[in-house]
């Protein structure tokens, strides 16, 4: 066990204590006569998941994408000063979050956060059993930001990372987990590339089944017009949040936003993003086509996804915990040093904490610079696999 790893573990435990204390303080500070403080509801973005589920399952599905009515409902629940929160997800999420409709707001928030973290932890244990799995599941800074913002990053990590952990021995079940990613399709861009290149036919079948069930369920339960309303609303949000860069740009860590904050116009930023996306897709396809060792091809897919999607926020990087594990596996370390892997992993882990402060201080969105070292190491492993002998791979 290296001295660097021992130091990383000590830092992780200190961070857990500090972050946990701050989270408890923040929750107590914002809990009073109203569930809203300075426009921020308790649980932040959880107000969207709970509101959407409650409205949809109480006969008011048409109100979910009708922002004035939707906002008025949120005001009636968490207070009149609540900020401009909106439901930016496809109707399939209304199916997945149905249990929230049976709970009041505060129990729903606790259930959402605890169940999401536990699902993530159980999936991460498949990649990293033992105490280190618990430590990473608690210490990853993106997990703290996800809990702080009441977000869905732990669920995304459970579906995506859990699918990758299962694909070698239970490909159909892995595919079903991948299919759930249709609730957040921009983070599933490269999954079809990997599965097709890797000839994972059972996983493709599983993904098709779960995605189809979710889509058909949403149509049968809420009507096809919900999808029309969603597509119309999503186009508006794409322009105001992503392309115009208003509101949450400082928490965005994608290549597209990186280019926009450097002064590129929308068209140029999309071209830069497309170039990066094609590069990432090529590395992923090569890794899965050559059937690289699981840690190498799995890390390539996760890191490639981060660089391929134009919409990536800090809390989405909970999924990066899996990439950290795979970067540190012996099959991966055959291609680079442990120190290089620790530096790349550290940059990726600290990005969720750095993105907002660096963005506000500089006016830039430097997230991709924190992700590129890990991707470069993984790409190096992908290209090196061609010349390694089986014995070298084992070493």
Backbone torsions as a table, in degrees:
resi	resn	phi	psi	omega
1	UNK	NA	123.8	-174.2
2	UNK	-76.2	158.1	177.0
3	UNK	-63.5	-34.5	179.4
4	UNK	-62.6	-42.1	179.1
5	UNK	-65.6	-40.4	177.2
6	UNK	-61.5	-42.5	178.0
7	UNK	-63.6	-41.4	179.3
8	UNK	-61.0	-39.1	178.8
9	UNK	-65.8	-41.5	179.4
10	UNK	-64.4	-43.5	177.8
11	UNK	-61.6	-38.7	-179.5
12	UNK	-61.8	-44.2	-179.7
13	UNK	-66.2	-38.3	177.3
14	UNK	-63.5	-43.1	179.4
15	UNK	-62.4	-41.3	179.7
16	UNK	-59.4	-43.9	-179.9
17	UNK	-64.6	-46.1	-178.2
18	UNK	-66.3	-48.0	-177.9
19	UNK	-65.2	-39.8	179.0
20	UNK	-63.9	-42.6	179.1
21	UNK	-64.2	-42.4	179.9
22	UNK	-65.6	-40.6	-179.0
23	UNK	-62.1	-44.9	178.7
24	UNK	-63.1	-42.5	177.9
25	UNK	-60.7	-44.8	-178.1
26	UNK	-64.7	-40.1	178.8
27	UNK	-64.2	-43.0	179.9
28	UNK	-68.1	-37.4	-179.6
29	UNK	-64.8	-38.0	-175.5
30	UNK	-91.5	0.8	179.0
31	UNK	-100.9	115.9	-179.5
32	UNK	-153.1	-139.1	179.8
33	UNK	-68.7	-26.1	-179.7
34	UNK	-120.7	153.9	176.7
35	UNK	-86.4	7.0	-179.1
36	UNK	-124.6	134.9	176.5
37	UNK	-132.0	120.1	-179.3
38	UNK	54.0	41.4	178.8
39	UNK	80.7	-3.5	-176.8
40	UNK	-104.4	114.6	179.2
41	UNK	-73.9	153.6	174.6
42	UNK	-59.8	123.6	-176.0
43	UNK	90.8	-1.2	176.0
44	UNK	47.9	-115.5	-171.2
45	UNK	-68.9	-10.8	175.0
46	UNK	-59.8	-25.2	179.0
47	UNK	-58.2	-28.7	176.9
48	UNK	-71.3	-46.7	-176.8
49	UNK	-65.4	-42.1	-179.6
50	UNK	-70.1	-44.2	-178.6
51	UNK	-62.9	-44.6	179.6
52	UNK	-61.0	-46.4	-179.6
53	UNK	-64.4	-44.2	-178.1
54	UNK	-62.4	-47.8	-179.1
55	UNK	-63.6	-45.9	-176.3
56	UNK	-63.2	-38.8	-175.3
57	UNK	-94.5	8.4	172.3
58	UNK	-123.0	32.4	171.5
59	UNK	77.2	15.7	-177.3
60	UNK	-124.6	38.3	-177.6
61	UNK	-59.5	-33.5	-178.2
62	UNK	-63.8	-18.6	-178.1
63	UNK	-82.7	-12.7	-173.3
64	UNK	-62.9	-41.7	-179.1
65	UNK	-101.8	12.2	173.8
66	UNK	-100.1	91.8	-165.5
67	UNK	-58.5	-44.5	-179.0
68	UNK	-59.0	-42.4	179.3
69	UNK	-69.9	-41.9	179.2
70	UNK	-60.7	-44.1	-179.6
71	UNK	-65.9	-39.8	178.5
72	UNK	-62.3	-37.8	177.6
73	UNK	-64.1	-43.8	179.3
74	UNK	-62.4	-38.7	177.2
75	UNK	-60.9	-35.9	-179.3
76	UNK	-71.7	-18.5	-177.0
77	UNK	-97.9	-49.9	-172.3
78	UNK	-110.5	-2.2	175.9
79	UNK	123.3	152.2	-174.4
80	UNK	-69.6	-15.7	-177.3
81	UNK	-94.0	8.9	-179.0
82	UNK	-60.1	141.9	-178.2
83	UNK	-74.2	-169.4	-174.9
84	UNK	-86.1	82.6	176.1
85	UNK	-96.6	143.9	-175.3
86	UNK	-140.0	157.5	-179.1
87	UNK	-95.2	105.4	-172.7
88	UNK	-105.9	18.2	-174.4
89	UNK	-110.5	154.0	177.9
90	UNK	-67.8	161.8	-176.6
91	UNK	-59.1	-18.4	179.3
92	UNK	-61.5	-28.1	179.8
93	UNK	-68.2	-26.9	175.9
94	UNK	-64.4	-30.7	176.2
95	UNK	-73.5	-46.5	-177.3
96	UNK	-65.1	-32.5	-176.7
97	UNK	-97.3	16.2	-178.2
98	UNK	-51.4	-38.9	-179.7
99	UNK	-58.9	-26.2	-179.8
100	UNK	-64.6	-27.4	-178.3
101	UNK	-66.1	-19.4	-179.3
102	UNK	-90.8	-2.6	-176.7
103	UNK	-116.2	148.9	171.1
104	UNK	-74.2	173.6	-167.2
105	UNK	-60.0	-52.9	-175.2
106	UNK	-66.6	-47.1	174.2
107	UNK	-59.9	-34.5	177.9
108	UNK	-64.1	-40.5	178.6
109	UNK	-62.0	-47.1	179.5
110	UNK	-61.9	-44.4	179.6
111	UNK	-62.3	-44.3	-179.6
112	UNK	-59.1	-47.6	-176.4
113	UNK	-71.7	-44.8	-177.2
114	UNK	-68.6	-47.0	-178.6
115	UNK	-65.4	-39.3	178.6
116	UNK	-63.8	-44.3	179.4
117	UNK	-64.8	-41.2	-177.5
118	UNK	-66.0	-39.5	177.3
119	UNK	-62.0	-43.1	177.2
120	UNK	-62.5	-45.9	-179.0
121	UNK	-61.4	-44.6	-179.7
122	UNK	-63.0	-38.5	177.2
123	UNK	-68.0	-41.6	-178.8
124	UNK	-65.3	-32.3	178.2
125	UNK	-61.4	-26.6	176.7
126	UNK	-66.7	-30.8	178.4
127	UNK	-90.7	-31.0	-175.2
128	UNK	-141.3	83.2	-179.9
129	UNK	-68.4	162.5	173.6
130	UNK	89.4	-166.2	-174.4
131	UNK	-65.5	-32.0	180.0
132	UNK	-65.1	-31.2	176.5
133	UNK	-64.5	-43.4	177.1
134	UNK	-63.7	-44.3	-178.1
135	UNK	-60.0	-48.0	-178.7
136	UNK	-66.8	-38.2	179.8
137	UNK	-64.6	-28.4	178.3
138	UNK	-90.5	-32.3	-168.2
139	UNK	-93.1	-20.4	-178.2
140	UNK	-56.0	120.4	-177.1
141	UNK	-55.6	-31.0	178.5
142	UNK	-63.7	-28.9	177.2
143	UNK	-65.8	-41.2	176.9
144	UNK	-62.2	-47.8	-179.9
145	UNK	-63.7	-35.2	177.9
146	UNK	-63.4	-44.5	178.5
147	UNK	-68.5	-40.2	-179.7
148	UNK	-60.9	-37.6	-178.4
149	UNK	-97.8	5.1	-179.6
150	UNK	59.8	34.8	-169.4
151	UNK	-94.4	-175.0	-171.9
152	UNK	-107.0	11.2	-174.3
153	UNK	-60.2	-34.3	179.5
154	UNK	-69.6	-35.0	177.3
155	UNK	-67.0	-44.4	177.4
156	UNK	-58.5	-45.0	179.9
157	UNK	-63.8	-37.9	179.1
158	UNK	-64.4	-43.8	-178.2
159	UNK	-69.6	-51.5	-174.8
160	UNK	-70.7	-56.1	-178.5
161	UNK	-65.3	-40.0	177.8
162	UNK	-62.4	-39.2	177.4
163	UNK	-61.4	-42.8	179.1
164	UNK	-65.5	-36.9	179.8
165	UNK	-68.5	-26.2	-176.8
166	UNK	-95.7	-12.1	-166.2
167	UNK	-65.1	-27.5	-177.9
168	UNK	-74.4	-34.1	-175.6
169	UNK	-112.8	-21.5	178.6
170	UNK	-138.0	70.2	-171.6
171	UNK	-63.6	-35.7	-179.7
172	UNK	-66.6	-44.3	177.1
173	UNK	-63.3	-39.1	176.7
174	UNK	-60.5	-43.3	179.0
175	UNK	-62.5	-36.9	178.5
176	UNK	-63.5	-37.0	175.3
177	UNK	-66.5	-41.2	177.3
178	UNK	-60.5	-38.5	-179.2
179	UNK	-61.7	-28.8	178.2
180	UNK	-66.7	-18.6	179.2
181	UNK	-67.7	-4.2	176.7
182	UNK	-64.1	-17.7	176.1
183	UNK	-69.9	-17.5	179.7
184	UNK	-140.7	67.7	-166.6
185	UNK	-62.6	-26.0	-178.6
186	UNK	-67.9	-16.5	175.9
187	UNK	-96.4	2.6	177.1
188	UNK	-110.4	15.9	-173.7
189	UNK	-57.2	-40.9	-173.2
190	UNK	-98.5	-2.3	177.7
191	UNK	-61.2	-47.0	177.1
192	UNK	-60.4	-36.4	178.1
193	UNK	-59.7	-47.3	-178.8
194	UNK	-65.4	-46.0	-176.4
195	UNK	-66.8	-39.4	178.2
196	UNK	-69.0	-44.3	179.4
197	UNK	-64.2	-34.8	-179.7
198	UNK	-87.4	2.1	-179.7
199	UNK	53.0	45.8	-179.1
200	UNK	-92.7	73.5	-171.6
201	UNK	-67.3	-38.0	179.7
202	UNK	-67.7	-37.4	177.3
203	UNK	-66.9	-39.6	177.1
204	UNK	-61.8	-42.0	178.4
205	UNK	-62.5	-43.9	179.5
206	UNK	-62.8	-42.0	178.7
207	UNK	-64.2	-40.8	178.9
208	UNK	-63.2	-40.4	-180.0
209	UNK	-64.8	-51.2	-175.9
210	UNK	-67.0	-39.2	178.5
211	UNK	-65.5	-42.5	-179.6
212	UNK	-64.9	-40.7	179.0
213	UNK	-62.0	-42.8	179.8
214	UNK	-64.9	-44.8	-179.1
215	UNK	-64.6	-47.8	-179.5
216	UNK	-63.9	-39.0	178.7
217	UNK	-62.0	-43.4	-179.3
218	UNK	-65.2	-36.7	178.7
219	UNK	-69.1	-43.8	-178.9
220	UNK	-67.9	-36.6	-175.9
221	UNK	-80.9	-39.4	-170.6
222	UNK	-118.7	-7.3	178.1
223	UNK	92.6	150.8	-178.3
224	UNK	-66.6	-22.7	-179.1
225	UNK	-65.1	-21.2	176.5
226	UNK	-61.3	-37.9	179.0
227	UNK	-69.4	-37.5	175.9
228	UNK	-62.4	-45.3	179.3
229	UNK	-63.4	-40.6	-179.9
230	UNK	-62.7	-47.3	-177.8
231	UNK	-63.0	-38.4	177.3
232	UNK	-65.8	-45.1	-178.4
233	UNK	-68.3	-38.6	-179.4
234	UNK	-64.1	-36.4	177.4
235	UNK	-63.2	-39.6	177.6
236	UNK	-65.8	-43.7	-179.2
237	UNK	-66.8	-36.6	178.3
238	UNK	-58.0	-41.3	-178.9
239	UNK	-71.1	-46.4	-173.4
240	UNK	-76.4	-37.9	-174.2
241	UNK	-91.8	-44.2	-174.8
242	UNK	-89.8	-56.3	-172.1
243	UNK	-74.5	-43.3	178.1
244	UNK	-78.8	-21.4	175.7
245	UNK	70.3	28.6	179.9
246	UNK	-93.5	153.6	172.9
247	UNK	89.1	-80.6	-169.7
248	UNK	-115.2	21.4	-176.2
249	UNK	-57.3	-33.3	-176.4
250	UNK	-68.7	-14.3	177.4
251	UNK	-101.7	1.2	-179.0
252	UNK	-88.0	138.1	-175.2
253	UNK	-127.8	25.1	-177.7
254	UNK	-90.2	164.5	176.5
255	UNK	-64.5	-38.8	-179.9
256	UNK	-58.2	-49.4	-179.0
257	UNK	-69.0	-34.8	174.4
258	UNK	-55.5	-47.3	179.9
259	UNK	-67.4	-40.4	-179.6
260	UNK	-63.1	-42.0	-178.3
261	UNK	-72.4	-16.7	173.9
262	UNK	-84.0	-4.5	176.3
263	UNK	110.3	0.9	179.5
264	UNK	-69.0	145.1	173.6
265	UNK	-75.7	173.9	-173.7
266	UNK	-60.0	-46.1	-177.7
267	UNK	-62.4	-44.8	179.6
268	UNK	-64.3	-40.6	178.9
269	UNK	-62.6	-39.1	176.8
270	UNK	-65.9	-36.1	177.3
271	UNK	-65.5	-42.5	176.8
272	UNK	-62.3	-44.2	179.0
273	UNK	-62.6	-41.6	179.4
274	UNK	-63.3	-40.7	178.5
275	UNK	-62.6	-43.3	178.1
276	UNK	-67.0	-39.6	179.3
277	UNK	-63.5	-41.4	178.8
278	UNK	-66.3	-38.1	176.9
279	UNK	-63.2	-46.5	178.8
280	UNK	-62.7	-41.7	-179.9
281	UNK	-63.5	-38.3	179.5
282	UNK	-64.8	-42.3	178.3
283	UNK	-64.3	-44.0	178.8
284	UNK	-62.4	-47.4	-179.2
285	UNK	-59.9	-42.1	-179.3
286	UNK	-65.7	-42.0	-180.0
287	UNK	-61.1	-43.8	-177.4
288	UNK	-80.1	-31.1	177.3
289	UNK	-66.7	-39.7	178.9
290	UNK	-81.8	-4.0	-176.9
291	UNK	54.0	52.7	175.2
292	UNK	-58.9	159.3	177.6
293	UNK	-52.0	144.5	-175.9
294	UNK	-47.7	-46.0	-179.4
295	UNK	-59.4	-34.9	-178.2
296	UNK	-71.8	-50.5	-176.1
297	UNK	-73.1	-29.7	177.1
298	UNK	-70.2	-43.6	177.4
299	UNK	-63.3	-38.2	178.7
300	UNK	-60.4	-40.6	-179.0
301	UNK	-68.1	-44.3	-179.8
302	UNK	-64.8	-49.7	-177.4
303	UNK	-69.5	-37.0	176.3
304	UNK	-62.6	-37.9	177.3
305	UNK	-62.3	-43.1	179.0
306	UNK	-58.0	-37.4	-176.5
307	UNK	-88.7	-15.8	-176.0
308	UNK	-90.1	-28.0	-175.9
309	UNK	-86.6	137.4	177.5
310	UNK	-77.3	-15.1	-177.3
311	UNK	-118.7	104.4	-178.6
312	UNK	-143.9	122.4	178.8
313	UNK	-109.3	165.7	-174.7
314	UNK	-57.1	-39.6	-177.2
315	UNK	-70.3	-19.2	176.3
316	UNK	-65.7	-18.0	-174.8
317	UNK	-78.0	4.7	168.6
318	UNK	-54.1	-38.2	177.9
319	UNK	-57.9	-26.3	-179.8
320	UNK	-62.0	-19.5	177.9
321	UNK	-59.5	-36.4	177.6
322	UNK	-65.6	-42.4	179.4
323	UNK	-61.7	-36.9	177.4
324	UNK	-60.4	-44.4	178.9
325	UNK	-60.8	-47.2	-175.7
326	UNK	-71.0	-30.9	175.4
327	UNK	-63.8	-28.2	-175.6
328	UNK	-95.8	3.6	179.2
329	UNK	-76.4	149.9	-178.6
330	UNK	-55.3	-35.9	-179.9
331	UNK	-62.8	-31.3	178.0
332	UNK	-83.2	-39.8	-177.9
333	UNK	-68.6	-7.9	173.8
334	UNK	-65.7	-16.2	-173.9
335	UNK	-110.3	-7.1	179.6
336	UNK	-161.5	170.6	-175.1
337	UNK	-81.0	157.5	176.2
338	UNK	-62.7	-36.4	179.6
339	UNK	-63.9	-42.0	177.8
340	UNK	-62.1	-40.6	179.1
341	UNK	-65.5	-39.3	178.9
342	UNK	-66.1	-39.9	179.0
343	UNK	-65.8	-46.9	179.3
344	UNK	-62.5	-41.3	178.6
345	UNK	-65.6	-42.3	179.7
346	UNK	-61.8	-41.6	177.9
347	UNK	-61.3	-42.2	-179.4
348	UNK	-68.3	-39.0	-179.1
349	UNK	-69.7	-36.3	-176.1
350	UNK	-83.2	-14.7	-178.0
351	UNK	-53.5	-44.6	-179.8
352	UNK	-58.0	-31.7	177.9
353	UNK	-79.7	-31.5	-174.5
354	UNK	-85.6	-28.3	-170.0
355	UNK	-55.9	-51.6	-174.5
356	UNK	-67.6	-46.7	-177.1
357	UNK	-67.2	-41.9	178.4
358	UNK	-66.1	-40.1	179.4
359	UNK	-62.5	-46.6	179.8
360	UNK	-67.1	-32.8	-177.8
361	UNK	-77.5	-33.5	-173.2
362	UNK	-111.1	-18.8	-173.5
363	UNK	78.5	6.3	-179.4
364	UNK	-110.7	160.5	176.1
365	UNK	-118.5	93.8	-169.4
366	UNK	-95.7	14.8	-175.6
367	UNK	-50.5	-47.6	-178.1
368	UNK	-57.6	-28.4	179.4
369	UNK	-67.2	-26.1	176.8
370	UNK	-80.3	-23.3	-176.6
371	UNK	-93.2	-28.2	-174.4
372	UNK	-60.3	-40.8	-179.7
373	UNK	-56.8	-43.1	178.5
374	UNK	-65.2	-40.7	179.3
375	UNK	-65.4	-39.7	179.6
376	UNK	-64.5	-42.1	176.9
377	UNK	-60.8	-43.7	-179.9
378	UNK	-65.5	-43.3	177.8
379	UNK	-60.7	-37.6	177.0
380	UNK	-60.6	-41.7	177.3
381	UNK	-64.9	-38.3	179.6
382	UNK	-63.3	-47.7	-177.8
383	UNK	-71.9	-29.8	-179.5
384	UNK	-74.9	-22.8	-177.5
385	UNK	-57.8	-28.2	-176.7
386	UNK	-64.4	-31.3	-174.4
387	UNK	-102.5	-4.3	-179.5
388	UNK	-80.6	139.2	172.8
389	UNK	-80.9	161.4	176.8
390	UNK	-55.0	-38.6	180.0
391	UNK	-64.2	-41.1	179.6
392	UNK	-65.5	-35.4	178.9
393	UNK	-62.4	-39.4	-179.2
394	UNK	-66.4	-37.5	179.2
395	UNK	-67.3	NA	NA
